[in-house]
Amino acid sequence: MTKKKIVIVGSSFAGYTAALELYDRLGSSHSITVIDRKPNFLFMPSLIWYPFGLREEEDLSYDVRQSYSNRGIQFIQTEVLSFNPETQIVNTKEGEIVYDYLVIATGPKADYDYIPGLREHTHSILGVPAAQESRTAWEKLLENPGPVVVVSPQGAACFGAAYEFLFNARHQVGKHKLADQIKFTYVSAEPFPSHFGIGGFANGEFLTKQFFRLYNIDSRFNTSVASFEEDGVRLNTGEFIPSRFTFAMPRFLGVDAVRNSPNLANASGWIEVDDGYRHRQYPNIYAAGVAIQVDPPSSTDVPCGVPKTGYPSEEMAKVVAHNIAVDINGGERKALPYGDIAALCIMDAGNMGMMILGDKMLPNRHFEVILPGPQAHWAKIGFEKYFLNMLERSTTPHKVPL
Ligand SMILES: Cc1cc2nc3c(=O)[nH]c(=O)nc-3n(C[C@H](O)[C@H](O)[C@H](O)COP(=O)(O)OP(=O)(O)OC[C@H]3O[C@@H](n4cnc5c(N)ncnc54)[C@H](O)[C@@H]3O)c2cc1C
């Protein structure tokens, strides 16, 4: 059999998992190449603690090159510019790379240009540079306290991280004994608290309202933002909420390399795949993680995206690896619709939180529960340590799979 060339673009939750799973299935009988603009796997869930000085970049990132080279997987550090599905070529800053099978695991691009002032007047934690900028602004706020507004604007999907930042920031303010000087408001496209873009989850609405009451957090739901301004947030209703520190998790789009490639993705840059994560038009292209299109389970007055979190990203990547191995060696393909992947998440709130467990990401679920309390905070820290330890141990092939 001729050696097939499998190219994976993106080396994070989805891409790294796909590469290791493909190696486990195919060994060295075929060539596996991973492309990413950076060699470090960044554990993004812990960026919620970065602005408060609780984590540094080196605490959260792991260089995966040794892991690849120990398996004979080629890693190319470069920027992908576009894909040509017809000629089966990936165009990079370093030149063209040909593939037989392609896995697109490029995650999202945050859109900072769809609401006036979003780029100039908000802080975020989308990557270390943004989290560092937020830390500087946060430290200034503690010196000169004033109102804080946390926003999940129209089209947002990463609601969990916005809630986590909100509750952690409020916890920090309490620790600094500034609770009477820093008033918090949460503004969201969601129709109700903890809708999360997925129609809600178990008793999440009730629990989130309790958290808001406990922490004295004001809120506006079902709300669009007209503009972010230097001293506050203007809502579409005309209301102006004053702010000295505005945090926003904007809507996501597919990355430029995907959007620059004709016929690859929909207008938002998301890749339309079947339940085996194969491209609907090109059978040798697969996608996993945030890069895929997931339709909202129900419509909302203000548009909400569907969150595509870490665990589902890994599960999709495992299905992709299985199906590529089947394409090459034969066997039975797997199908696992996004909505049927188990929901496993922890929402941290500083010194407590919520453990979110369900048999499915999207309704209808047979089982769904949210467990609030301090154990959720410790579970989140425990999971961070476990995950980063697993990354390190996964350097050695066949010892510890992710
Ligand atoms: C602040 C924050 C907190 C979060 N908290 C949680 C949480 O608590 N629990 C949870 O389950 N999920 C959480 N998530 C979501 C989780 O981080 C994502 O689900 C996960 O990162 C998706 O993995 P991915 O591999 O699809 O994409 P990404 O992690 O975004 O990785 C994409 C990779 O592709 C590379 N890439 C992209 N374009 C190119 C290009 N053109 N050329 C070369 N390389 C490219 C990037 O460098 C990157 O390494 C959080 C996300 C954020 C932002």
The ligand as an SDF file (V2000), in Angstrom:
LIG
                    3D

 53 58  0  0  0  0  0  0  0  0999 V2000
  -10.7580   31.8240   28.0330 C   0  0  0  0  0  0  0  0  0  0  0  0
  -11.2730   30.4810   27.6630 C   0  0  0  0  0  0  0  0  0  0  0  0
  -11.6750   29.6020   28.6520 C   0  0  0  0  0  0  0  0  0  0  0  0
  -12.1400   28.3400   28.3150 C   0  0  0  0  0  0  0  0  0  0  0  0
  -12.5300   27.4950   29.3030 N   0  0  0  0  0  0  0  0  0  0  0  0
  -12.9130   26.2420   29.0030 C   0  0  0  0  0  0  0  0  0  0  0  0
  -13.2620   25.3310   30.0100 C   0  0  0  0  0  0  0  0  0  0  0  0
  -13.2400   25.6420   31.1970 O   0  0  0  0  0  0  0  0  0  0  0  0
  -13.6020   24.0780   29.6530 N   0  0  0  0  0  0  0  0  0  0  0  0
  -13.6470   23.6900   28.3350 C   0  0  0  0  0  0  0  0  0  0  0  0
  -13.9560   22.5380   28.0560 O   0  0  0  0  0  0  0  0  0  0  0  0
  -13.3470   24.5540   27.3430 N   0  0  0  0  0  0  0  0  0  0  0  0
  -12.9900   25.8130   27.6440 C   0  0  0  0  0  0  0  0  0  0  0  0
  -12.6830   26.6930   26.6590 N   0  0  0  0  0  0  0  0  0  0  0  0
  -12.8130   26.2560   25.2760 C   0  0  0  0  0  0  0  0  0  0  0  0
  -11.5820   25.4860   24.8180 C   0  0  0  0  0  0  0  0  0  0  0  0
  -10.4420   26.2760   25.0360 O   0  0  0  0  0  0  0  0  0  0  0  0
  -11.7660   25.1490   23.3460 C   0  0  0  0  0  0  0  0  0  0  0  0
  -12.8510   24.2620   23.2460 O   0  0  0  0  0  0  0  0  0  0  0  0
  -10.5540   24.4850   22.7640 C   0  0  0  0  0  0  0  0  0  0  0  0
   -9.4140   25.3090   22.8570 O   0  0  0  0  0  0  0  0  0  0  0  0
  -10.8230   24.1440   21.3120 C   0  0  0  0  0  0  0  0  0  0  0  0
   -9.7450   23.4520   20.8000 O   0  0  0  0  0  0  0  0  0  0  0  0
   -9.4060   23.4980   19.2360 P   0  0  0  0  0  0  0  0  0  0  0  0
   -8.2600   22.5640   19.0810 O   0  0  0  0  0  0  0  0  0  0  0  0
  -10.6230   23.2650   18.4410 O   0  0  0  0  0  0  0  0  0  0  0  0
   -8.9820   24.9910   18.9240 O   0  0  0  0  0  0  0  0  0  0  0  0
   -7.8760   25.9270   19.5800 P   0  0  0  0  0  0  0  0  0  0  0  0
   -7.5840   25.5220   20.9730 O   0  0  0  0  0  0  0  0  0  0  0  0
   -8.3290   27.3220   19.3400 O   0  0  0  0  0  0  0  0  0  0  0  0
   -6.5760   25.6370   18.7320 O   0  0  0  0  0  0  0  0  0  0  0  0
   -6.4340   25.9860   17.3820 C   0  0  0  0  0  0  0  0  0  0  0  0
   -4.9570   25.8350   17.0020 C   0  0  0  0  0  0  0  0  0  0  0  0
   -4.8370   26.0990   15.6050 O   0  0  0  0  0  0  0  0  0  0  0  0
   -3.7390   26.9590   15.3880 C   0  0  0  0  0  0  0  0  0  0  0  0
   -4.0070   27.7300   14.1760 N   0  0  0  0  0  0  0  0  0  0  0  0
   -5.1340   28.4060   13.8670 C   0  0  0  0  0  0  0  0  0  0  0  0
   -5.0380   28.9750   12.6590 N   0  0  0  0  0  0  0  0  0  0  0  0
   -3.8120   28.6720   12.1930 C   0  0  0  0  0  0  0  0  0  0  0  0
   -3.1120   28.9940   11.0000 C   0  0  0  0  0  0  0  0  0  0  0  0
   -3.6630   29.7420   10.0370 N   0  0  0  0  0  0  0  0  0  0  0  0
   -1.8540   28.5240   10.8390 N   0  0  0  0  0  0  0  0  0  0  0  0
   -1.2660   27.7620   11.8090 C   0  0  0  0  0  0  0  0  0  0  0  0
   -1.8900   27.4260   12.9630 N   0  0  0  0  0  0  0  0  0  0  0  0
   -3.1540   27.8790   13.1530 C   0  0  0  0  0  0  0  0  0  0  0  0
   -3.6670   27.8320   16.6340 C   0  0  0  0  0  0  0  0  0  0  0  0
   -2.3600   28.3610   16.8280 O   0  0  0  0  0  0  0  0  0  0  0  0
   -4.0740   26.8470   17.7310 C   0  0  0  0  0  0  0  0  0  0  0  0
   -2.9600   26.1780   18.2860 O   0  0  0  0  0  0  0  0  0  0  0  0
  -12.2190   27.9650   26.9660 C   0  0  0  0  0  0  0  0  0  0  0  0
  -11.8330   28.8620   25.9640 C   0  0  0  0  0  0  0  0  0  0  0  0
  -11.3590   30.1090   26.3070 C   0  0  0  0  0  0  0  0  0  0  0  0
  -10.9530   31.0600   25.2170 C   0  0  0  0  0  0  0  0  0  0  0  0
  1  2  1  0
  2  3  1  0
  2 52  2  0
  3  4  2  0
  4  5  1  0
  4 50  1  0
  5  6  2  0
  6  7  1  0
  6 13  1  0
  7  8  2  0
  7  9  1  0
  9 10  1  0
 10 11  2  0
 10 12  1  0
 12 13  2  0
 13 14  1  0
 14 15  1  0
 14 50  1  0
 15 16  1  0
 16 17  1  0
 16 18  1  0
 18 19  1  0
 18 20  1  0
 20 21  1  0
 20 22  1  0
 22 23  1  0
 23 24  1  0
 24 25  2  0
 24 26  1  0
 24 27  1  0
 27 28  1  0
 28 29  2  0
 28 30  1  0
 28 31  1  0
 31 32  1  0
 32 33  1  0
 33 34  1  0
 33 48  1  0
 34 35  1  0
 35 36  1  0
 35 46  1  0
 36 37  1  0
 36 45  1  0
 37 38  2  0
 38 39  1  0
 39 40  1  0
 39 45  2  0
 40 41  1  0
 40 42  2  0
 42 43  1  0
 43 44  2  0
 44 45  1  0
 46 47  1  0
 46 48  1  0
 48 49  1  0
 50 51  2  0
 51 52  1  0
 52 53  1  0
M  END
$$$$
